[in-house]
């Protein structure tokens, strides 16, 4: 009986291994604290979340780093299987991709050079200002949807929004509130939040909108649900933000 049980366990492990896949996850590696490189090691909230997801699904995870603006094209061309870089769910993206359930709830935030937060107090104060956003991010679209968008000079960058603002090259930048709070906490640059978040953001994992992509999305969805139920997702959030940003 013991031999039969051992043989069954070996067979189960072999079958499981044979069905394990490698999930290629695209990220920029330059968006602290979600995905960044420190001492030549890729780390961050998104890295921990995807590693936890892979543990639940029984798959391997391969992180592929590239510029943020190239991530969507890499997903569409099948060079990666999903993107973990704080991807905001929008109607336009939902029409193109199969999204997982949201695992981060956040808001868009205006950030200014310290001392200017009394002059620029939120999005309504951006009229006539130069505002920086990450190239290819959802924040450019959010700004362009404002009723006074034609009065805002929007500049796009791959990175260094905080330096451009602190040096006075732009009047403000917009990113999510969670990241903005962490940047201000970690950087020596004189920066401050300007007003309250002006749009709720739901971040999720996009997959190609075909049978294979949807099947992978469903497996990942089940894993995210488990991580929410067992508290692992909250634990990861507390590690990086000292708060639960997952609900």
The 8 nearest C-alpha neighbors of each residue, nearest first, counted from 0:
[[1, 3, 2, 4, 5, 6, 7, 8],
 [0, 2, 4, 3, 5, 6, 7, 8],
 [3, 1, 5, 0, 4, 6, 7, 8],
 [2, 4, 6, 0, 5, 1, 7, 8],
 [3, 5, 7, 1, 2, 6, 8, 0],
 [6, 4, 2, 8, 7, 3, 1, 9],
 [7, 5, 3, 9, 8, 4, 2, 10],
 [8, 6, 10, 4, 5, 9, 11, 3],
 [7, 9, 5, 11, 6, 10, 12, 4],
 [8, 10, 6, 12, 7, 11, 13, 5],
 [9, 11, 13, 7, 8, 12, 14, 6],
 [12, 10, 8, 14, 13, 9, 15, 7],
 [11, 13, 15, 9, 10, 14, 16, 8],
 [12, 14, 10, 16, 11, 15, 9, 17],
 [13, 15, 17, 11, 16, 12, 10, 18],
 [16, 14, 12, 18, 13, 17, 11, 19],
 [17, 15, 19, 13, 18, 14, 12, 57],
 [16, 18, 14, 15, 19, 13, 20, 12],
 [19, 17, 15, 16, 20, 14, 58, 57],
 [20, 18, 58, 16, 17, 57, 15, 21],
 [21, 19, 58, 59, 22, 18, 57, 60],
 [20, 22, 59, 60, 58, 23, 61, 19],
 [21, 23, 60, 61, 24, 80, 59, 20],
 [24, 22, 61, 79, 80, 62, 60, 21],
 [23, 25, 62, 81, 82, 63, 79, 61],
 [24, 26, 82, 63, 64, 62, 79, 83],
 [27, 25, 64, 84, 83, 28, 82, 63],
 [26, 28, 65, 64, 67, 29, 66, 84],
 [29, 27, 35, 34, 26, 36, 64, 30],
 [28, 30, 35, 27, 34, 31, 36, 158],
 [31, 29, 34, 35, 33, 32, 28, 27],
 [32, 30, 33, 35, 34, 29, 178, 43],
 [31, 33, 43, 34, 30, 44, 35, 178],
 [32, 34, 44, 43, 31, 45, 30, 35],
 [35, 33, 43, 28, 30, 31, 32, 42],
 [36, 34, 28, 29, 31, 42, 30, 41],
 [35, 37, 41, 40, 39, 28, 42, 38],
 [36, 38, 40, 39, 35, 41, 42, 28],
 [37, 39, 40, 36, 41, 42, 35, 28],
 [40, 38, 37, 36, 41, 42, 35, 28],
 [39, 41, 36, 37, 38, 42, 35, 28],
 [42, 40, 36, 35, 37, 28, 39, 34],
 [43, 41, 46, 35, 34, 36, 40, 44],
 [44, 42, 34, 33, 46, 32, 45, 35],
 [43, 45, 33, 47, 46, 48, 239, 32],
 [46, 44, 48, 33, 47, 43, 83, 34],
 [47, 45, 43, 49, 44, 48, 42, 50],
 [46, 48, 50, 44, 45, 49, 51, 43],
 [49, 47, 45, 51, 50, 46, 52, 44],
 [50, 48, 52, 51, 46, 47, 53, 45],
 [49, 51, 53, 47, 52, 48, 46, 54],
 [52, 50, 54, 48, 49, 53, 47, 55],
 [51, 53, 49, 55, 54, 50, 222, 48],
 [54, 52, 58, 56, 50, 55, 51, 57],
 [55, 53, 51, 57, 52, 56, 50, 58],
 [54, 56, 52, 53, 222, 57, 51, 58],
 [57, 55, 53, 58, 54, 52, 222, 218],
 [58, 56, 54, 55, 53, 19, 59, 15],
 [59, 57, 19, 20, 53, 56, 21, 60],
 [58, 60, 21, 53, 20, 22, 61, 57],
 [59, 61, 22, 21, 23, 53, 62, 58],
 [62, 60, 23, 24, 22, 63, 21, 59],
 [61, 63, 24, 23, 25, 64, 60, 26],
 [62, 64, 25, 24, 26, 61, 23, 65],
 [65, 63, 26, 27, 25, 28, 62, 66],
 [66, 64, 27, 67, 26, 69, 63, 70],
 [65, 67, 27, 68, 69, 70, 64, 157],
 [66, 68, 27, 69, 70, 65, 135, 26],
 [67, 69, 135, 66, 70, 134, 71, 157],
 [70, 68, 67, 66, 72, 71, 73, 65],
 [69, 71, 73, 72, 67, 68, 74, 25],
 [70, 72, 74, 73, 69, 75, 68, 82],
 [73, 71, 75, 74, 70, 69, 76, 68],
 [72, 74, 70, 78, 76, 71, 75, 79],
 [75, 73, 79, 71, 77, 72, 76, 78],
 [74, 76, 72, 77, 73, 71, 207, 78],
 [75, 77, 73, 74, 78, 72, 79, 71],
 [78, 76, 74, 79, 75, 73, 80, 207],
 [77, 79, 73, 76, 74, 80, 75, 23],
 [78, 80, 23, 74, 77, 81, 24, 73],
 [81, 79, 23, 74, 24, 22, 206, 77],
 [80, 82, 206, 24, 205, 79, 25, 204],
 [81, 83, 25, 24, 204, 84, 26, 205],
 [84, 82, 26, 45, 85, 204, 25, 24],
 [85, 83, 26, 86, 82, 45, 34, 27],
 [84, 86, 202, 83, 87, 203, 33, 45],
 [85, 87, 202, 84, 203, 88, 83, 204],
 [86, 88, 202, 201, 200, 85, 89, 203],
 [87, 89, 201, 202, 92, 203, 86, 93],
 [88, 90, 92, 91, 93, 87, 137, 201],
 [91, 89, 93, 92, 94, 88, 95, 87],
 [92, 90, 94, 89, 93, 95, 88, 96],
 [91, 93, 95, 89, 94, 90, 96, 88],
 [94, 92, 90, 96, 95, 91, 89, 97],
 [93, 95, 92, 91, 96, 90, 97, 89],
 [96, 94, 92, 93, 208, 91, 97, 207],
 [97, 95, 208, 207, 93, 206, 205, 92],
 [96, 98, 208, 206, 205, 207, 213, 93],
 [99, 97, 205, 204, 206, 96, 203, 100],
 [98, 100, 204, 220, 203, 216, 101, 205],
 [99, 101, 203, 220, 102, 98, 204, 223],
 [102, 100, 203, 202, 201, 103, 99, 104],
 [101, 103, 245, 203, 202, 100, 104, 246],
 [104, 102, 245, 202, 244, 101, 201, 105],
 [105, 103, 201, 244, 245, 200, 246, 202],
 [104, 106, 200, 199, 103, 201, 175, 176],
 [105, 107, 199, 200, 196, 198, 175, 176],
 [108, 106, 175, 196, 198, 174, 197, 176],
 [107, 109, 196, 176, 175, 173, 174, 106],
 [108, 110, 173, 193, 172, 121, 192, 171],
 [111, 109, 192, 172, 193, 171, 191, 173],
 [112, 110, 171, 191, 190, 113, 115, 193],
 [111, 113, 190, 165, 115, 189, 164, 191],
 [114, 112, 190, 191, 189, 115, 111, 116],
 [113, 115, 116, 112, 117, 191, 111, 190],
 [114, 116, 118, 117, 113, 112, 119, 111],
 [117, 115, 193, 119, 118, 114, 120, 111],
 [116, 118, 115, 119, 120, 114, 193, 194],
 [119, 117, 115, 116, 120, 124, 114, 193],
 [120, 118, 116, 124, 117, 121, 115, 193],
 [119, 121, 194, 193, 116, 124, 117, 118],
 [122, 120, 194, 193, 123, 124, 119, 109],
 [123, 121, 124, 125, 109, 197, 120, 119],
 [122, 124, 121, 125, 126, 120, 119, 147],
 [125, 123, 119, 122, 121, 126, 120, 118],
 [126, 124, 128, 122, 123, 127, 151, 119],
 [127, 125, 150, 151, 128, 124, 123, 147],
 [126, 128, 150, 151, 125, 129, 152, 124],
 [129, 127, 125, 126, 151, 170, 152, 130],
 [128, 130, 152, 169, 170, 153, 151, 171],
 [129, 131, 171, 153, 172, 169, 170, 154],
 [132, 130, 172, 154, 155, 153, 160, 171],
 [133, 131, 155, 173, 172, 139, 138, 156],
 [134, 132, 156, 136, 157, 155, 135, 158],
 [133, 135, 155, 156, 157, 136, 68, 132],
 [136, 134, 68, 133, 67, 137, 139, 155],
 [137, 135, 133, 138, 134, 139, 132, 68],
 [136, 138, 140, 139, 141, 87, 135, 86],
 [139, 137, 141, 140, 136, 142, 132, 173],
 [138, 140, 142, 141, 137, 132, 143, 136],
 [139, 141, 143, 138, 137, 142, 144, 136],
 [142, 140, 138, 144, 139, 143, 137, 145],
 [141, 143, 139, 144, 140, 145, 138, 148],
 [142, 144, 148, 140, 145, 141, 139, 149],
 [143, 145, 141, 142, 140, 146, 148, 147],
 [144, 146, 148, 147, 142, 143, 141, 122],
 [147, 145, 148, 144, 143, 149, 142, 150],
 [146, 148, 145, 149, 150, 126, 151, 143],
 [149, 147, 143, 145, 150, 151, 146, 142],
 [150, 148, 147, 151, 143, 152, 146, 126],
 [149, 151, 126, 148, 127, 147, 152, 128],
 [152, 150, 126, 148, 127, 128, 149, 153],
 [151, 153, 129, 128, 130, 154, 150, 127],
 [154, 152, 130, 131, 129, 151, 155, 132],
 [153, 155, 131, 130, 132, 152, 156, 129],
 [156, 154, 134, 132, 133, 131, 153, 157],
 [157, 155, 133, 134, 158, 132, 154, 160],
 [156, 158, 134, 133, 155, 67, 66, 159],
 [157, 159, 156, 160, 133, 29, 134, 30],
 [160, 158, 162, 161, 163, 156, 157, 164],
 [161, 159, 163, 162, 158, 131, 172, 164],
 [160, 162, 164, 159, 163, 165, 172, 190],
 [163, 161, 165, 159, 164, 160, 166, 188],
 [164, 162, 168, 160, 166, 161, 165, 169],
 [165, 163, 169, 167, 161, 162, 166, 171],
 [164, 166, 162, 112, 167, 163, 161, 189],
 [167, 165, 163, 164, 168, 162, 169, 112],
 [166, 168, 164, 169, 165, 170, 163, 112],
 [167, 169, 163, 166, 164, 170, 165, 129],
 [170, 168, 164, 129, 167, 171, 130, 163],
 [169, 171, 129, 130, 164, 128, 167, 111],
 [172, 170, 111, 130, 110, 164, 169, 131],
 [171, 173, 131, 130, 110, 132, 109, 160],
 [172, 174, 109, 108, 132, 110, 131, 138],
 [175, 173, 108, 107, 179, 176, 138, 172],
 [176, 174, 107, 108, 106, 177, 178, 179],
 [175, 177, 108, 179, 178, 106, 107, 180],
 [176, 178, 180, 179, 175, 181, 105, 240],
 [179, 177, 181, 180, 176, 175, 182, 32],
 [180, 178, 176, 182, 181, 177, 175, 183],
 [179, 181, 183, 177, 178, 182, 176, 184],
 [180, 182, 184, 178, 179, 183, 185, 177],
 [183, 181, 179, 185, 184, 180, 186, 178],
 [184, 182, 180, 181, 186, 185, 190, 179],
 [183, 185, 181, 182, 186, 180, 187, 179],
 [186, 184, 182, 183, 181, 187, 180, 188],
 [185, 187, 188, 183, 182, 184, 189, 181],
 [188, 186, 189, 185, 183, 184, 190, 182],
 [187, 189, 186, 190, 165, 162, 183, 161],
 [190, 188, 113, 112, 165, 187, 191, 183],
 [191, 189, 113, 112, 111, 188, 183, 165],
 [192, 190, 113, 111, 110, 112, 193, 116],
 [191, 193, 110, 109, 194, 111, 116, 190],
 [194, 192, 120, 116, 121, 109, 110, 119],
 [195, 193, 121, 120, 192, 196, 109, 116],
 [194, 196, 197, 121, 108, 193, 192, 109],
 [197, 195, 108, 107, 106, 198, 176, 194],
 [196, 198, 107, 195, 106, 108, 199, 122],
 [197, 199, 106, 107, 196, 200, 141, 108],
 [200, 198, 106, 105, 107, 201, 197, 104],
 [199, 201, 105, 106, 104, 87, 198, 202],
 [202, 200, 104, 87, 101, 88, 103, 105],
 [201, 203, 87, 103, 86, 101, 85, 88],
 [202, 204, 101, 99, 102, 86, 100, 98],
 [203, 205, 99, 98, 82, 83, 81, 206],
 [206, 204, 98, 81, 97, 96, 82, 99],
 [207, 205, 97, 81, 212, 96, 98, 208],
 [208, 206, 212, 96, 209, 97, 75, 205],
 [207, 209, 96, 97, 212, 206, 213, 95],
 [210, 208, 212, 211, 207, 213, 97, 206],
 [209, 211, 213, 212, 214, 208, 207, 215],
 [212, 210, 214, 213, 209, 215, 207, 208],
 [211, 213, 207, 209, 215, 206, 214, 210],
 [212, 214, 216, 210, 215, 211, 209, 217],
 [215, 213, 211, 217, 216, 212, 210, 218],
 [214, 216, 218, 212, 217, 213, 219, 211],
 [217, 215, 213, 219, 214, 218, 99, 220],
 [216, 218, 220, 214, 215, 219, 213, 221],
 [219, 217, 215, 221, 220, 216, 222, 214],
 [218, 220, 222, 216, 221, 217, 223, 215],
 [221, 219, 217, 223, 222, 218, 99, 216],
 [220, 222, 224, 218, 219, 223, 217, 225],
 [221, 223, 219, 225, 220, 224, 52, 55],
 [224, 222, 226, 220, 225, 221, 227, 219],
 [225, 223, 221, 227, 222, 226, 220, 228],
 [224, 226, 228, 222, 227, 223, 229, 221],
 [227, 225, 231, 223, 232, 229, 224, 228],
 [228, 226, 224, 230, 225, 232, 229, 223],
 [227, 229, 225, 226, 230, 224, 231, 232],
 [228, 230, 226, 231, 227, 225, 232, 224],
 [229, 231, 233, 227, 232, 228, 226, 234],
 [232, 230, 234, 226, 233, 229, 235, 227],
 [233, 231, 235, 226, 234, 227, 230, 236],
 [234, 232, 236, 230, 231, 235, 243, 237],
 [233, 235, 231, 237, 232, 236, 230, 238],
 [236, 234, 238, 232, 233, 237, 231, 239],
 [235, 237, 233, 238, 243, 234, 239, 240],
 [236, 238, 241, 242, 234, 240, 235, 239],
 [239, 237, 235, 236, 241, 240, 234, 242],
 [238, 240, 236, 237, 241, 44, 235, 32],
 [241, 239, 242, 237, 236, 238, 243, 181],
 [240, 242, 237, 238, 239, 236, 243, 234],
 [243, 241, 237, 240, 244, 236, 239, 233],
 [242, 244, 236, 245, 233, 237, 246, 241],
 [245, 243, 103, 104, 246, 242, 236, 105],
 [244, 246, 103, 102, 243, 104, 233, 232],
 [245, 244, 104, 103, 243, 102, 101, 233]]
